[in-house]
Amino acid sequence: MRPFYFQARKEIFKIHTRDWTPKPLDMFLEELAEKCVGYCGADIKSLCAEAALCALRRRYPQIYKSSEKLQLDVASIRITAKDFAMAMQKTVPASQRAVASPGRALSSVSKPLLENTLARILQALQRVFPHAEFALQKDQQPDSVNHVLRNDTVDSDEESPSIFEEKPTHKMPSREKEKFLSFSRNAYYQPTSCRPRFLLVGEPGYGQASHLAPAVIHALEKFPVYALDLPVLFVTATSPEETCAQLMREAQRTAPSIIYIPHIHLWWEAVGATLKATFTTLLHNIPAFAPVLLLATSDVCHADLPTEIKELFMDDYEEVFQIQLPNEEERRMFFEDLIINQAAKPPASKNSADSWVHRMTRGRHSQVEEQQVMCVDKAVEMLTQPVIVDYYELKQLLRYVTAVTKKYDIFRMERLYAVLCRCIYQHREDYDKTALVKEMKKEIAAFSYAQC
């Protein structure tokens, strides 16, 4: 499911790259739009410009080392995905310049491992907080969705009583007590939820706070998020109670919104009695049908949580989502690209591409400047060696790592992934991958033994 503002960001990318030759692929723009959460139109424009500058610096590094005027061959400059990746590292979106957003999409590495779990979480969340459905729908125009997510029904199509004097008619008993400025919520026009709460529960290392909750917030980026984690409450100049009250009042004012508390079991142990009373009082004072979602994570099962927290999240009402370990297929997909593709990759080519520039030389004032074409880098011809890869052994290795990680949590699988990445990096210059396969198998066995 794509975030709400995904389509809008994609269209802005199209606008700022429409004059590029060749034009970026639509699939690439979709991936950019998905990753650029919190980027406004000016941020996207700046990102595209920075990517072009990165491509220029990569193609003509000598322009930053020479004081001479150079005429560049613009047609030879090719903007790549790596240029955009580098530009994103240098660009801080406006939404993150003051406070970093807790929302974060699943990384390309962890996505095969957790995307199915995330989909199930979002499906369950829609039953508790139906407003989420509209934030997750594709191809929605902002105006139409904002209409649905309004907190009132003033702009609905229901007939409103006339506020003007009319000719005397026979009296209607119900008309005498009718209120003009009272508008009730209408289930036909708007989603309705009653005190929506959602708790992600799992064993330590299952990724509920580090991966899944940020991914949920990323998917619901339409809604403002107010994090009540310990750093926010205790690092600010105001008291924790005042900060908590300000954030919760703001969450109610900007509803639909999300109040987010990661590691709520630790949060409850760390805060004092006054802050607990402030939080619970303000939470219960939010109107029952106000679309303010309380989202939290816990490393402690629901039954073992303090009574006050258990009463906030009712297991009988699908407000508690129990996270499970990845299944066999998810574990296989997690390691497949690393073992089957990256481990078999040949060494990087050492050939240097020819780079040409037109150097402008200054002549006499009365003469036209002459152009000279010079070769900056000389091509080095290298003999291509065959890569020796036993794909049967790689497939056996994939089956082996899939089997031994059956009871591994997310953190341990990520650590093992990093160990195998290190092996591949150390053997990146090898044309014969036999030693790499043996070392990877040895590392998997050693890691599995250490975890026992």
ZISULZI-V175110 format. One record per pair of residues at least 24 apart in sequence whose ideal C-beta (glycine too) atoms are under 8 Angstrom apart, sorted by the first residue. I is the first residue (numbers start at 1). J is the second residue. D is the distance in Angstrom with one decimal. If there is no record, write none. Layout:
BEGIN
i=I j=J d=D
i=I j=J d=D
END
This chain:
BEGIN
i=1 j=119 d=7.1
i=1 j=122 d=5.8
i=1 j=136 d=4.4
i=1 j=138 d=7.8
i=1 j=219 d=6.0
i=2 j=34 d=6.9
i=2 j=136 d=7.5
i=2 j=138 d=5.6
i=3 j=34 d=7.3
i=3 j=37 d=6.9
i=3 j=135 d=7.3
i=3 j=136 d=7.7
i=3 j=218 d=6.4
i=3 j=219 d=5.5
i=3 j=220 d=7.4
i=3 j=221 d=4.7
i=3 j=222 d=7.3
i=4 j=134 d=7.7
i=4 j=135 d=4.5
i=4 j=136 d=7.3
i=4 j=137 d=7.8
i=4 j=140 d=6.9
i=4 j=142 d=8.0
i=4 j=145 d=6.7
i=4 j=220 d=7.7
i=4 j=221 d=6.3
i=4 j=222 d=3.6
i=5 j=37 d=8.0
i=5 j=142 d=7.8
i=5 j=221 d=6.0
i=5 j=222 d=6.6
i=6 j=30 d=7.8
i=6 j=33 d=5.2
i=6 j=34 d=6.1
i=6 j=138 d=7.8
i=7 j=33 d=7.5
i=7 j=138 d=7.2
i=7 j=139 d=6.2
i=7 j=140 d=7.5
i=8 j=142 d=6.6
i=9 j=33 d=4.0
i=9 j=36 d=5.7
i=9 j=39 d=6.4
i=9 j=44 d=6.6
i=12 j=41 d=5.3
i=12 j=44 d=4.8
i=12 j=45 d=7.8
i=13 j=44 d=6.0
i=13 j=48 d=7.2
i=16 j=44 d=6.3
i=16 j=45 d=5.3
i=16 j=48 d=4.5
i=17 j=48 d=6.1
i=20 j=79 d=7.2
i=24 j=79 d=8.0
i=28 j=81 d=6.8
i=32 j=84 d=6.5
i=34 j=105 d=6.4
i=35 j=88 d=7.2
i=35 j=105 d=6.5
i=36 j=88 d=7.4
i=36 j=93 d=7.2
i=37 j=93 d=7.8
i=37 j=101 d=7.0
i=37 j=103 d=6.1
i=37 j=104 d=7.8
i=37 j=105 d=6.9
i=37 j=218 d=5.8
i=37 j=221 d=5.5
i=38 j=93 d=4.3
i=38 j=94 d=7.3
i=38 j=95 d=3.5
i=38 j=96 d=5.5
i=38 j=101 d=5.7
i=38 j=103 d=8.0
i=38 j=221 d=7.6
i=39 j=91 d=7.9
i=39 j=93 d=4.5
i=39 j=94 d=7.8
i=39 j=95 d=7.7
i=40 j=93 d=7.0
i=40 j=94 d=5.2
i=40 j=95 d=7.4
i=42 j=94 d=7.3
i=43 j=91 d=6.5
i=43 j=93 d=4.7
i=43 j=94 d=5.9
i=46 j=91 d=6.0
i=47 j=84 d=7.2
i=47 j=87 d=5.3
i=47 j=88 d=6.6
i=47 j=91 d=5.1
i=48 j=87 d=8.0
i=50 j=87 d=3.8
i=50 j=90 d=5.9
i=50 j=91 d=6.0
i=51 j=79 d=5.6
i=51 j=83 d=4.5
i=51 j=84 d=4.6
i=51 j=86 d=7.6
i=51 j=87 d=4.2
i=52 j=77 d=7.8
i=52 j=79 d=5.9
i=52 j=83 d=7.5
i=53 j=87 d=7.8
i=54 j=79 d=7.9
i=54 j=82 d=8.0
i=54 j=83 d=4.1
i=54 j=84 d=8.0
i=54 j=86 d=4.8
i=54 j=87 d=5.6
i=55 j=79 d=4.3
i=55 j=80 d=6.8
i=55 j=83 d=4.6
i=58 j=83 d=7.0
i=59 j=355 d=6.9
i=60 j=355 d=7.2
i=60 j=357 d=6.4
i=62 j=357 d=7.1
i=62 j=376 d=6.3
i=68 j=359 d=6.6
i=68 j=360 d=7.3
i=68 j=361 d=7.9
i=69 j=360 d=4.3
i=69 j=362 d=7.7
i=70 j=357 d=5.3
i=70 j=358 d=7.0
i=70 j=359 d=6.0
i=70 j=360 d=6.5
i=71 j=357 d=7.2
i=71 j=358 d=3.8
i=71 j=359 d=7.4
i=71 j=360 d=5.4
i=71 j=371 d=6.6
i=72 j=357 d=6.5
i=72 j=358 d=7.4
i=73 j=356 d=6.5
i=73 j=357 d=7.2
i=73 j=358 d=6.9
i=76 j=356 d=7.3
i=101 j=217 d=7.4
i=101 j=225 d=6.8
i=102 j=213 d=7.6
i=102 j=214 d=5.8
i=102 j=217 d=5.5
i=102 j=225 d=6.1
i=102 j=227 d=5.1
i=102 j=229 d=7.9
i=102 j=260 d=5.9
i=102 j=262 d=7.6
i=103 j=214 d=5.7
i=103 j=215 d=7.9
i=103 j=217 d=3.7
i=103 j=218 d=4.0
i=103 j=220 d=7.8
i=103 j=221 d=5.8
i=103 j=225 d=6.6
i=104 j=214 d=4.0
i=104 j=215 d=6.8
i=104 j=217 d=7.7
i=104 j=218 d=5.7
i=105 j=215 d=6.1
i=105 j=218 d=4.8
i=106 j=211 d=6.5
i=106 j=215 d=5.0
i=109 j=334 d=7.9
i=109 j=414 d=7.7
i=109 j=417 d=6.8
i=110 j=207 d=7.7
i=110 j=211 d=5.9
i=110 j=334 d=7.7
i=110 j=410 d=7.4
i=110 j=414 d=7.2
i=112 j=330 d=6.4
i=112 j=333 d=3.7
i=112 j=334 d=4.9
i=112 j=336 d=7.7
i=113 j=326 d=5.2
i=113 j=330 d=5.4
i=113 j=331 d=7.2
i=113 j=333 d=7.4
i=113 j=334 d=4.4
i=113 j=410 d=6.8
i=113 j=413 d=6.8
i=114 j=207 d=6.4
i=114 j=211 d=5.7
i=114 j=212 d=6.5
i=114 j=215 d=7.4
i=114 j=326 d=7.3
i=114 j=330 d=7.8
i=114 j=410 d=7.3
i=116 j=330 d=6.3
i=117 j=212 d=6.6
i=117 j=323 d=6.5
i=117 j=324 d=7.5
i=117 j=326 d=7.6
i=118 j=212 d=6.1
i=118 j=215 d=5.2
i=118 j=216 d=7.1
i=118 j=219 d=7.6
i=120 j=321 d=7.9
i=121 j=200 d=7.0
i=121 j=212 d=6.3
i=121 j=216 d=6.1
i=121 j=321 d=5.7
i=122 j=216 d=6.7
i=122 j=219 d=6.0
i=124 j=198 d=7.8
i=124 j=318 d=6.2
i=124 j=321 d=5.5
i=125 j=198 d=5.6
i=125 j=216 d=6.9
i=125 j=321 d=7.9
i=127 j=318 d=5.7
i=128 j=193 d=6.6
i=128 j=196 d=5.2
i=128 j=197 d=7.2
i=128 j=198 d=5.4
i=128 j=293 d=7.9
i=128 j=317 d=7.4
i=128 j=318 d=6.0
i=128 j=319 d=5.8
i=129 j=193 d=5.4
i=129 j=196 d=4.1
i=129 j=198 d=6.7
i=129 j=291 d=7.3
i=129 j=293 d=4.8
i=130 j=191 d=3.6
i=130 j=192 d=7.1
i=130 j=193 d=5.8
i=131 j=191 d=5.1
i=131 j=193 d=7.0
i=131 j=223 d=7.6
i=131 j=256 d=4.6
i=131 j=291 d=5.0
i=131 j=293 d=7.8
i=132 j=220 d=5.8
i=132 j=293 d=7.9
i=133 j=191 d=6.8
i=134 j=191 d=7.1
i=134 j=222 d=7.9
i=135 j=219 d=7.4
i=135 j=220 d=5.0
i=135 j=221 d=7.6
i=135 j=222 d=4.1
i=135 j=223 d=6.4
i=136 j=219 d=6.2
i=136 j=220 d=7.5
i=145 j=222 d=7.2
i=148 j=189 d=7.4
i=148 j=190 d=6.4
i=148 j=191 d=7.4
i=149 j=190 d=7.9
i=149 j=222 d=7.7
i=149 j=256 d=5.4
i=149 j=291 d=7.6
i=150 j=190 d=7.3
i=151 j=255 d=5.7
i=151 j=256 d=7.7
i=151 j=290 d=7.5
i=151 j=291 d=7.2
i=152 j=183 d=5.8
i=152 j=185 d=8.0
i=153 j=183 d=5.1
i=153 j=184 d=7.0
i=153 j=185 d=6.0
i=153 j=186 d=5.1
i=153 j=189 d=6.2
i=153 j=190 d=6.6
i=154 j=183 d=5.7
i=156 j=186 d=6.0
i=156 j=189 d=4.9
i=157 j=189 d=7.6
i=158 j=186 d=6.7
i=158 j=189 d=8.0
i=185 j=289 d=6.2
i=191 j=291 d=7.6
i=192 j=289 d=6.1
i=193 j=289 d=7.2
i=193 j=291 d=6.2
i=194 j=288 d=5.4
i=194 j=289 d=6.1
i=195 j=286 d=7.5
i=195 j=288 d=5.7
i=196 j=291 d=7.0
i=196 j=292 d=7.4
i=196 j=293 d=4.7
i=196 j=294 d=7.2
i=197 j=293 d=7.3
i=197 j=294 d=4.5
i=197 j=295 d=7.9
i=197 j=296 d=7.8
i=197 j=312 d=5.8
i=197 j=313 d=5.2
i=197 j=314 d=7.7
i=197 j=319 d=5.0
i=198 j=293 d=6.5
i=198 j=294 d=7.2
i=198 j=295 d=5.3
i=198 j=296 d=7.6
i=198 j=313 d=7.6
i=198 j=319 d=5.8
i=198 j=321 d=6.9
i=199 j=264 d=7.4
i=199 j=296 d=5.2
i=199 j=297 d=7.3
i=199 j=298 d=6.2
i=199 j=302 d=6.9
i=199 j=313 d=4.2
i=199 j=319 d=6.3
i=199 j=320 d=4.9
i=199 j=321 d=6.9
i=200 j=295 d=7.8
i=200 j=296 d=7.3
i=200 j=297 d=4.6
i=200 j=298 d=7.3
i=200 j=321 d=5.4
i=200 j=323 d=6.3
i=201 j=297 d=7.6
i=201 j=298 d=5.1
i=201 j=300 d=7.6
i=201 j=301 d=6.0
i=201 j=302 d=5.7
i=201 j=320 d=5.9
i=201 j=321 d=6.8
i=201 j=322 d=5.5
i=201 j=323 d=6.6
i=202 j=299 d=7.0
i=202 j=322 d=7.0
i=202 j=323 d=3.4
i=202 j=324 d=7.8
i=203 j=299 d=6.8
i=203 j=409 d=6.5
i=204 j=299 d=4.5
i=204 j=409 d=7.5
i=205 j=409 d=3.5
i=205 j=410 d=5.9
i=205 j=411 d=4.1
i=205 j=412 d=6.7
i=206 j=299 d=8.0
i=206 j=323 d=4.8
i=206 j=325 d=7.2
i=206 j=409 d=5.6
i=206 j=410 d=5.9
i=207 j=323 d=7.4
i=207 j=409 d=7.7
i=207 j=410 d=3.9
i=207 j=411 d=7.6
i=208 j=297 d=4.4
i=208 j=298 d=7.4
i=208 j=299 d=7.5
i=208 j=323 d=5.5
i=209 j=262 d=4.4
i=209 j=263 d=5.7
i=209 j=297 d=4.2
i=209 j=299 d=7.8
i=210 j=410 d=7.6
i=210 j=411 d=8.0
i=211 j=410 d=6.6
i=212 j=297 d=7.8
i=212 j=323 d=6.9
i=213 j=260 d=7.2
i=213 j=262 d=6.3
i=213 j=295 d=6.7
i=213 j=297 d=5.0
i=216 j=295 d=6.9
i=217 j=258 d=6.7
i=217 j=260 d=6.6
i=217 j=295 d=7.5
i=220 j=258 d=6.6
i=223 j=256 d=5.3
i=223 j=257 d=5.4
i=223 j=258 d=5.3
i=223 j=293 d=7.7
i=224 j=250 d=7.9
i=224 j=251 d=7.3
i=224 j=254 d=4.9
i=224 j=257 d=4.8
i=224 j=258 d=7.3
i=225 j=257 d=7.2
i=225 j=258 d=4.7
i=225 j=260 d=5.5
i=226 j=250 d=6.3
i=226 j=251 d=4.6
i=226 j=257 d=6.7
i=226 j=258 d=7.0
i=226 j=259 d=5.3
i=226 j=260 d=6.9
i=227 j=260 d=4.8
i=227 j=261 d=7.6
i=227 j=262 d=7.6
i=228 j=259 d=6.3
i=228 j=260 d=6.9
i=228 j=261 d=5.0
i=228 j=267 d=7.6
i=228 j=279 d=7.5
i=229 j=260 d=7.6
i=229 j=261 d=6.7
i=229 j=262 d=5.4
i=229 j=263 d=7.6
i=229 j=267 d=7.2
i=230 j=266 d=7.8
i=230 j=267 d=6.4
i=230 j=270 d=5.9
i=230 j=271 d=7.8
i=233 j=271 d=7.4
i=233 j=275 d=7.3
i=240 j=271 d=6.9
i=240 j=272 d=8.0
i=240 j=275 d=5.1
i=241 j=274 d=5.8
i=241 j=275 d=5.4
i=241 j=278 d=4.6
i=244 j=275 d=6.3
i=244 j=278 d=5.6
i=244 j=279 d=5.7
i=244 j=282 d=7.1
i=245 j=278 d=6.3
i=245 j=282 d=6.1
i=248 j=279 d=7.6
i=248 j=282 d=4.6
i=248 j=283 d=7.1
i=248 j=286 d=7.6
i=249 j=282 d=7.6
i=251 j=292 d=5.4
i=252 j=286 d=5.6
i=252 j=290 d=6.1
i=252 j=292 d=5.8
i=255 j=290 d=5.4
i=255 j=291 d=5.0
i=255 j=292 d=5.1
i=256 j=291 d=3.9
i=256 j=292 d=7.4
i=256 j=293 d=7.5
i=257 j=291 d=7.6
i=257 j=292 d=5.5
i=257 j=293 d=7.3
i=258 j=292 d=7.7
i=258 j=293 d=4.8
i=258 j=295 d=5.5
i=259 j=283 d=7.9
i=259 j=292 d=6.4
i=259 j=293 d=7.0
i=259 j=294 d=5.1
i=259 j=295 d=7.0
i=260 j=295 d=5.0
i=260 j=296 d=7.3
i=261 j=294 d=7.4
i=261 j=295 d=7.5
i=261 j=296 d=4.4
i=261 j=297 d=7.8
i=262 j=296 d=7.2
i=262 j=297 d=5.1
i=263 j=297 d=6.2
i=263 j=298 d=7.1
i=263 j=299 d=6.8
i=264 j=296 d=4.1
i=264 j=297 d=6.8
i=264 j=298 d=5.4
i=264 j=305 d=7.8
i=264 j=309 d=6.1
i=265 j=298 d=4.9
i=265 j=299 d=6.3
i=265 j=300 d=4.4
i=265 j=305 d=6.0
i=265 j=306 d=7.8
i=265 j=309 d=7.3
i=268 j=305 d=8.0
i=268 j=306 d=5.6
i=268 j=308 d=7.2
i=268 j=309 d=5.9
i=276 j=308 d=7.2
i=280 j=308 d=6.7
i=283 j=312 d=7.4
i=325 j=406 d=8.0
i=325 j=407 d=6.9
i=325 j=408 d=7.5
i=325 j=409 d=6.7
i=326 j=410 d=7.6
i=326 j=413 d=7.5
i=328 j=402 d=6.2
i=328 j=406 d=7.4
i=331 j=401 d=7.9
i=331 j=402 d=5.0
i=331 j=405 d=5.3
i=331 j=406 d=7.6
i=331 j=408 d=7.9
i=331 j=413 d=7.1
i=332 j=398 d=6.6
i=332 j=402 d=4.5
i=334 j=413 d=6.5
i=334 j=417 d=7.2
i=335 j=398 d=6.0
i=335 j=401 d=5.2
i=335 j=402 d=6.7
i=335 j=405 d=8.0
i=335 j=417 d=7.1
i=335 j=420 d=7.5
i=336 j=398 d=6.1
i=338 j=417 d=6.6
i=338 j=420 d=5.8
i=338 j=421 d=6.9
i=338 j=424 d=7.4
i=339 j=394 d=5.7
i=339 j=397 d=5.6
i=339 j=398 d=4.8
i=339 j=401 d=7.0
i=339 j=420 d=7.1
i=339 j=440 d=7.3
i=340 j=391 d=7.5
i=340 j=394 d=5.5
i=340 j=395 d=7.2
i=340 j=398 d=6.3
i=342 j=424 d=5.6
i=343 j=394 d=6.2
i=343 j=420 d=7.9
i=343 j=424 d=5.5
i=343 j=433 d=6.5
i=343 j=436 d=6.1
i=343 j=437 d=7.2
i=343 j=440 d=6.9
i=344 j=387 d=7.2
i=344 j=389 d=4.4
i=344 j=391 d=7.1
i=344 j=394 d=6.5
i=344 j=433 d=6.2
i=345 j=424 d=8.0
i=345 j=428 d=7.9
i=346 j=387 d=4.4
i=346 j=431 d=6.8
i=347 j=428 d=6.3
i=347 j=429 d=5.0
i=347 j=430 d=7.2
i=347 j=431 d=6.5
i=348 j=428 d=7.4
i=349 j=382 d=7.1
i=350 j=380 d=6.9
i=350 j=382 d=5.7
i=351 j=379 d=6.6
i=351 j=380 d=6.0
i=351 j=381 d=7.3
i=351 j=382 d=5.8
i=352 j=377 d=4.9
i=352 j=378 d=7.4
i=352 j=379 d=6.3
i=352 j=380 d=5.9
i=353 j=377 d=7.3
i=353 j=379 d=7.4
i=354 j=378 d=7.8
i=354 j=379 d=5.5
i=385 j=431 d=4.8
i=386 j=431 d=6.9
i=387 j=431 d=5.3
i=387 j=432 d=7.9
i=387 j=433 d=7.0
i=388 j=431 d=6.4
i=388 j=432 d=4.3
i=388 j=433 d=6.2
i=388 j=434 d=6.6
i=389 j=433 d=4.9
i=390 j=433 d=7.5
i=390 j=434 d=7.0
i=390 j=437 d=6.8
i=393 j=437 d=5.1
i=394 j=437 d=6.6
i=397 j=437 d=6.3
i=397 j=440 d=6.2
i=397 j=441 d=5.9
i=397 j=444 d=7.6
i=400 j=441 d=6.9
i=400 j=444 d=6.4
i=401 j=444 d=5.3
i=404 j=444 d=6.4
i=404 j=445 d=8.0
i=404 j=448 d=4.6
i=408 j=451 d=7.2
i=412 j=451 d=6.3
i=415 j=447 d=7.7
i=416 j=444 d=7.0
i=416 j=447 d=5.3
i=419 j=443 d=5.2
i=419 j=447 d=6.0
i=420 j=444 d=7.5
END
